[in-house]
Amino acid sequence: MKAKNVLIFGCSGQIGRSVVRKLTKNNYTVTAVTRNIHQKGIILKTLGNAGFINIVEANIFDEKKIRELFKRADICINLIGILYEQKKGNTFKNIHTIFPSILSKLSKENNLKHFIHLSALGINEAVDSNYAKSKLEGENEILKNFPLATILRPSVVYSVEDSFSTSFMTLLNRLPLFPIYYNGKTKFAPINCSDLTDTIYHVISNKIYSKIIECVGPEVITFKEILERLLKLIDKKRILLPCPLPLAEVSARIFEIMPKPLLTRDQLRLLKYDNIASGKYKTNSDIGMPSKKYFNEEVKKYCHMWRDGGQFSTEKYTSVSE
Ligand SMILES: NC(=O)c1ccc[n+]([C@@H]2O[C@H](COP(=O)([O-])OP(=O)(O)OC[C@H]3O[C@@H](n4cnc5c(N)ncnc54)[C@H](OP(=O)(O)O)[C@@H]3O)[C@@H](O)[C@H]2O)c1
């Protein structure tokens, strides 16, 4: 029988919203767990037809409440992740290691058909990053507690709802020069959010129990090339200035004081490592889901918001006014 009830943590984020849309369209019902129903409920409600989404507010460490949710679930997906630590419980260890460990134990206890967890690419290599270490420890816990779990390790994920391409376009728009670290040579394989969502859906609907799957886009692009492509797309000329590491560390230390830091020292360490398929694990292509979307073509669909003239700079409008 088809597993129908999917319990999702982190569904208000970029990937979560896309996954909820895909699942509800395909007749799965979703229990969407959020920390703040007043803020996120309005977004979550619109992701599927009435009756397909049940929104629950919960503290992720309220084990009694979370335990109850598992009783009605067939599948669990964990999409909760943070890029920097904050005060109180928002540590890498709590979010990336302890919480996934609890979820995988509950998946086992409740005989769930599947547990899908979003980790990150390159975490074996990035040995000096606390983010990477916590993600790796989380993976180990999961595989120990629920060997049937499938762990997806995406490279950087982009879409109109991301905080990657959109944030860079905002910064490139405003700053006359832009710092690049490690000479901009770090390689990425950006994957479009809808390609990643299709992979997640494929894993669920075809019951794929592969321990680790690396999820990459169709192109390998360096950090500098990504910025150059974005500059071209928003039709701006900016100086991309190689930033010496000591200076980058000082600026990251200052950014860390901000509530939403642009860069942290841990992210700086992570940026040193290429973020591409390692060749040691299966990839999305190996499970029959090669990425179809190319960076430039996809970003072109929304980059006009950062171009002079906004939508009036797009071909649709210029062809009319000419
Ligand atoms: N985006 C990428 O480029 C990328 C690349 C590699 C791996 N990943 C991984 O993929 C997963 C999803 O990424 P995303 O881009 O969709 O993330 P996102 O947009 O930042 O969303 C993160 C989600 O995590 C939840 N969350 C954050 N801190 C929380 C906390 N302290 N307690 C409870 N919930 C918390 C938020 O839910 P509420 O606010 O609703 O509670 C939000 O829905 C993450 O594990 C991330 O590490 C992402």
The ligand as a MOL file (V3000), in Angstrom:
LIG
                    3D

  0  0  0     0  0            999 V3000
M  V30 BEGIN CTAB
M  V30 COUNTS 48 52 0 0 0
M  V30 BEGIN ATOM
M  V30 1 N 19.9160 25.5100 0.7180 0
M  V30 2 C 21.0870 24.9500 0.4550 0
M  V30 3 O 21.8780 25.4480 -0.3690 0
M  V30 4 C 21.4900 23.6700 1.1570 0
M  V30 5 C 22.6840 23.0250 0.7840 0
M  V30 6 C 23.0620 21.8570 1.4390 0
M  V30 7 C 22.2660 21.3480 2.4420 0
M  V30 8 N 21.1150 21.9620 2.7940 0 CHG=1
M  V30 9 C 20.2960 21.4060 3.8860 0
M  V30 10 O 18.9790 21.1880 3.4560 0
M  V30 11 C 18.0590 21.4110 4.5350 0
M  V30 12 C 16.9800 22.4130 4.1210 0
M  V30 13 O 17.6250 23.5940 3.6540 0
M  V30 14 P 16.8140 24.9220 3.2790 0
M  V30 15 O 17.6720 25.6790 2.3470 0
M  V30 16 O 15.4050 24.5970 2.8920 0 CHG=-1
M  V30 17 O 16.8440 25.6540 4.6770 0
M  V30 18 P 16.0940 26.9980 5.1300 0
M  V30 19 O 15.4050 27.6480 3.9980 0
M  V30 20 O 17.0760 27.7800 5.9110 0
M  V30 21 O 14.9950 26.4110 6.1280 0
M  V30 22 C 15.3870 25.8120 7.3050 0
M  V30 23 C 14.1810 25.2770 8.0690 0
M  V30 24 O 14.6980 24.8730 9.3250 0
M  V30 25 C 13.8200 25.2830 10.3450 0
M  V30 26 N 14.6250 25.6650 11.5040 0
M  V30 27 C 15.7760 26.3930 11.5270 0
M  V30 28 N 16.2250 26.5070 12.7890 0
M  V30 29 C 15.3600 25.8270 13.5710 0
M  V30 30 C 15.2670 25.5830 14.9590 0
M  V30 31 N 16.1530 26.0740 15.8070 0
M  V30 32 N 14.2370 24.8500 15.4010 0
M  V30 33 C 13.3190 24.3850 14.5500 0
M  V30 34 N 13.3260 24.5730 13.2300 0
M  V30 35 C 14.3430 25.3050 12.7530 0
M  V30 36 C 12.9790 26.4240 9.8290 0
M  V30 37 O 11.6470 26.1280 10.2270 0
M  V30 38 P 10.6130 27.0680 11.0370 0
M  V30 39 O 11.2020 28.4450 11.0850 0
M  V30 40 O 9.3230 26.9750 10.3020 0
M  V30 41 O 10.4700 26.4300 12.3570 0
M  V30 42 C 13.0940 26.3060 8.2910 0
M  V30 43 O 11.9290 25.7740 7.7730 0
M  V30 44 C 18.9190 21.8600 5.7180 0
M  V30 45 O 19.2170 20.7790 6.5390 0
M  V30 46 C 20.1910 22.3610 5.0620 0
M  V30 47 O 21.3310 22.2460 5.9190 0
M  V30 48 C 20.7050 23.1170 2.1680 0
M  V30 END ATOM
M  V30 BEGIN BOND
M  V30 1 1 1 2
M  V30 2 2 2 3
M  V30 3 1 2 4
M  V30 4 1 4 5
M  V30 5 2 4 48
M  V30 6 2 5 6
M  V30 7 1 6 7
M  V30 8 2 7 8
M  V30 9 1 8 9
M  V30 10 1 8 48
M  V30 11 1 9 10
M  V30 12 1 9 46
M  V30 13 1 10 11
M  V30 14 1 11 12
M  V30 15 1 11 44
M  V30 16 1 12 13
M  V30 17 1 13 14
M  V30 18 2 14 15
M  V30 19 1 14 16
M  V30 20 1 14 17
M  V30 21 1 17 18
M  V30 22 2 18 19
M  V30 23 1 18 20
M  V30 24 1 18 21
M  V30 25 1 21 22
M  V30 26 1 22 23
M  V30 27 1 23 24
M  V30 28 1 23 42
M  V30 29 1 24 25
M  V30 30 1 25 26
M  V30 31 1 25 36
M  V30 32 1 26 27
M  V30 33 1 26 35
M  V30 34 2 27 28
M  V30 35 1 28 29
M  V30 36 1 29 30
M  V30 37 2 29 35
M  V30 38 1 30 31
M  V30 39 2 30 32
M  V30 40 1 32 33
M  V30 41 2 33 34
M  V30 42 1 34 35
M  V30 43 1 36 37
M  V30 44 1 36 42
M  V30 45 1 37 38
M  V30 46 2 38 39
M  V30 47 1 38 40
M  V30 48 1 38 41
M  V30 49 1 42 43
M  V30 50 1 44 45
M  V30 51 1 44 46
M  V30 52 1 46 47
M  V30 END BOND
M  V30 END CTAB
M  END
